[in-house]
């Protein structure tokens, strides 16, 4: 897994808008995609060809499903509600279509703590969004900027959590390599 690069990511989804912040672990270059399916598809394809592992906090249960849903042409807000409100899992939402966009994903969450709790434990500033996720209209320019700032903070904190538990990633990567697992 040493030849794999890491792309940290986090989605924010509203009724009329969505965005994703991506940070390349090695270069720390940040990219923001707002409501642009084709740009997201391009990033996904390039990352897949370049052997990137997508890394997020609770990404297995949320961000990866949102990513695949958008790439499949589904409404991300409807997918968001299926995950959050109906508590459905990826296979219940996407069915067999979940295999159309293979994703190397590493989830740094520990199932016990939220990212905000871990930020507090690490002594980091806890940043909450001031934008209502149930807003019933397109976001204003200022609301988009605030959301990008909030989302960027979450991705940066995810990187910090990852660095504090990198041995877990390394041990899983070693097992995958040693036993030639998919």
C-alpha positions, -999 to 999 in steps of 0.1 A, spaced: 0 0 0 31 22 0 24 32 -36 -10 45 -27 -16 82 -21 -42 95 3 -70 120 -5 -88 133 25 -124 143 18 -157 155 34 -191 162 18 -217 187 30 -252 183 15 -281 207 15 -314 206 -3 -303 227 -32 -265 225 -30 -236 201 -22 -199 205 -19 -168 184 -12 -135 195 1 -105 174 -8 -70 176 5 -41 156 -10 -21 143 20 13 146 4 10 180 -12 -17 195 11 -33 209 -20 -69 217 -14 -97 213 -40 -133 224 -35 -161 211 -58 -195 228 -56 -225 213 -74 -203 201 -103 -209 165 -111 -185 164 -141 -156 179 -120 -163 153 -93 -163 126 -119 -130 138 -133 -114 139 -98 -127 104 -91 -113 90 -123 -79 107 -119 -77 96 -83 -86 60 -92 -60 58 -119 -34 74 -96 -40 48 -68 -55 72 -43 -71 59 -11 -100 82 -1 -98 90 36 -126 105 57 -142 105 91 -173 83 91 -168 82 53 -178 45 51 -213 53 62 -217 88 47 -192 104 24 -185 73 2 -222 68 -3 -228 104 -12 -199 103 -36 -211 72 -54 -247 85 -54 -237 117 -71 -216 99 -97 -246 76 -103 -267 107 -110 -288 105 -79 -300 134 -59 -275 138 -30 -300 154 -7 -323 124 -11 -294 101 -4 -284 122 26 -319 118 40 -318 81 35 -286 79 54 -295 104 82 -332 102 86 -340 66 75 -307 52 87 -302 31 56 -269 16 46 -250 18 13 -264 -15 -1 -300 -4 8 -296 29 -10 -275 20 -40 -281 -17 -44 -258 -33 -70 -250 1 -84 -226 6 -55 -201 -15 -74 -201 8 -105 -177 32 -88 -151 12 -69 -136 32 -41 -106 26 -19 -118 42 13 -103 43 47 -125 55 75 -106 70 105 -137 71 128 -137 50 158 -175 45 161 -174 58 197 -166 95 192 -178 121 168 -151 142 150 -161 171 172 -154 151 204 -120 141 191 -112 177 182 -118 185 218 -97 156 231 -69 168 208 -71 204 221 -82 217 187 -107 244 181 -142 229 176 -159 246 146 -196 240 141 -215 252 110 -238 282 114 -257 272 82 -288 252 88 -285 219 69 -323 219 64 -323 252 46 -351 251 20 -334 272 -8 -301 276 -26 -273 288 -4 -260 324 -8 -224 331 -17 -216 339 19 -233 306 31 -212 286 6 -180 303 18 -189 296 54 -196 260 45 -164 256 26 -145 270 57 -164 246 80 -158 216 57 -121 225 52 -117 226 90 -133 191 93 -109 177 66 -79 192 84 -90 177 117 -95 143 100 -59 145 88 -49 152 124 -69 123 137 -54 101 110 -19 111 120 -26 103 156 -37 67 147 -16 61 116 -5 28 129 -40 15 124 -38 24 87 -4 9 84 -14 -24 101 -44 -28 78 -23 -19 48 3 -45 58 -24 -72 62 -38 -64 28 -4 -66 12 7 -97 31 -24 -117 22 -30 -101 -12 -65 -90 -2 -87 -68 -24 
